[in-house]
Amino acid sequence: MTRIFAVILAIGAMSPVRGADQTWTGTISDEVCGASHRNMASATGISDRECTIQCARSGAKYVLVNEKEGVIPFLNQNFPGFEEHAGHKVKVTGELEGNAILVSKIEMATEPE
């Protein structure tokens, strides 16, 4: 019995430890424009949402613009929902890994940032 318990403890110690999920509120943007689409929007006459989508389709990465932390990159760029919520104020749930968010959930924000 003691040996089985020791094996279980050893396996548990080797398993990667997940960080706790956190939640951020902000706007989905792209790394090119970041917090301001002013230059691009004034040059092309498109909305912040369309600017974000076009930049992402051209290879720019999606980011979260948060009032407290600034521009935060996302690790999993293929997460469904980035294009759907481009330019929207959202609540993002995930893990902070280094300076980037590994997203597990995106939903429209209901409270102020």
C-alpha angles and dihedrals in degrees: 000000000000091000092053091050090050091051092050091050091049093051091048091051091054094050115100113256114232119219120236117270115253132190129226129185120210146102126295108237138148132262093245097058099023111172096355132049091176097114096044095040094049091049095048105023094232130134124258088253094053091044091054092048093047093047091049092048087052091056104272115136124242117250138180117240107209125180094225103038100026118216114003120186123222121232098205102054092174093063109131113246103044095103092039090055098035109142092008128119105246145171111236122197122195147095126298108231110183103314097332135081123238097208122220099165140014125190137161112275118244099181130057120270 
